[in-house]
Amino acid sequence: MAAWKELGANELMVVYVDLDTINDQGEKAQIMSMLDFKKPGMNPKTKQAVSSIIGLNEYNCPAISYRPIEFKEFSGNKGSGKVVSDNKTPNSEFEPVVSESWTAGVFNVVCQRK
């Protein structure tokens, strides 16, 4: 069972990280995070309700960017219910970390230790 630590929240979601999953690789670091939606979203392909997403993201600390390695969408909150989609994106491109976004909060956790 993951040890989820609440990182912050806005009107849309609560963001959690599992600090035990931090994996440093040089200037990059990977960590599992969970987005728990206050109001369900929808998977555009399947039209199924999505209430939470758990994913492994890689952060490039000097470049202030991130990319998803894999993520699962769940029908229930906090990774409960059924898996709506299971996505593996090991070759995804790095995207900028936008300030005030959920990725910025996670970035600060993994990169401030470097």
Order of alpha helices (4+ residues) and beta strands (2+ residues): beta-beta-beta-beta-beta-beta-beta-alpha
